[in-house]
Amino acid sequence: MKQQNTIVLIGMISMLLVSACNNNDVFMQFKTLPEEGWHKDSLAVFEVPITDISANYNIYVNIRNNNRYPYQNFWFFKTQTTPDGTTVNDTIECYLADNRGKWLGSGVGAVYEMSVLCEQNVRFEKEGIYQYKITQGMREDVLRGIQDIGLQVEKVKVP
């Protein structure tokens, strides 16, 4: 048991160091979901300040799941609202496990993290706060096994 705790601690420290080394992140935040499950009407809301409209960006949704998640795939809805109030909706499917049930992504212990590229090489038209709302789309009133949902916005590296 002591060895397992040490492995988990080393894994968490490694993930923190790797994420700290990425200086292209403009925004990265996770929302912790209730332990009893993610209600279908519950929104994870992220406020992203954009100041550099000359750069291109990649936008990721990061999903942390545990062994209680009962499916191979995961559907979610993403809504972006621009500073001037324009709204864009998107429906996205990703796979959290392979055909044999082995979790994809990176994992430590019983928690796995999958990073899903939702928008690549996009340019924001206006400076200001961009709001992103994410909700689960799995046809379950309360979806178990998703622990955290996150949003990451990074500047695309210029060669």
C-alpha positions, 0 to 999 in steps of 0.5 A: 500500500505504501509503495502504491501511494509513492507511485501515485505521488510521483506520477502526480508530481511528474504531471505537474512538472510537465504541465508547468513546462508548457509556456504556450498555455494561455489558459488552463483550468479544471472544474471538479464534478460531484462525486455522485456524478455529472448531471445532464443539466450541469454546466462547466463554465470557463472564462478565457481572457484573450489579449493577442488576436494576432496569434493562432490557438489550439483549444483542448477539452481535458477529461479526467475519468475513473474506473466507475465510467461505464462507457468506451466513448464520451459525448459532450457539448461545447458552447463558445460565446465571444465578447460581442455575444456571438454563440457557437455550439459544437457536439464532440465525441471522443474515446476514453477506452479501446475496444477491450476496455483499456483506458486511453490517455495518461493515467496514475492509479485509477484516474485517467486523463484524456486531452481532446483537441477541439479546435486547431490553429484558430484565431480569435477575432476580438480581444476580451473574455471568451466564455466556454460552457461544457456539458455531458451529452451521454443521455444519462441524467447523472453520469458517473465516472467523470471526475474533472472537466478542463479547458486548455487554450494554448498559443500555436508555436511559431517555427 
